[in-house]
């Protein structure tokens, strides 16, 4: 499963973490985000997956230059490692780790 987090939790759960962490920037009104959500939940069974609502955490979204959603950013050891924009398959998202 994925975990919805806020800016404060993001700093602890993502920026201070070791290993990989996927962060799904989304909005409730976004159709492609709704399509991606079950895929991210499935990945969350194997990897750390966090969800950030861009409407609720707009400063964080702005800080990471989120101009379009869904946007999945993969962090490794607290640093941005890869980025994916738009709806993608589970396989495509997992390839970000390579």
Buried (B, 14 or more C-beta within 10 A) or exposed (E): EBEEBEBEBBEEBBEEBEEBBBBBBBBEEBEBBBEBBEBBBBBBEEBBBBBBBBEEBEEBBEEBEBEEBBBBBBBBEBEEBBBBBEBBEBEEBBEBEE
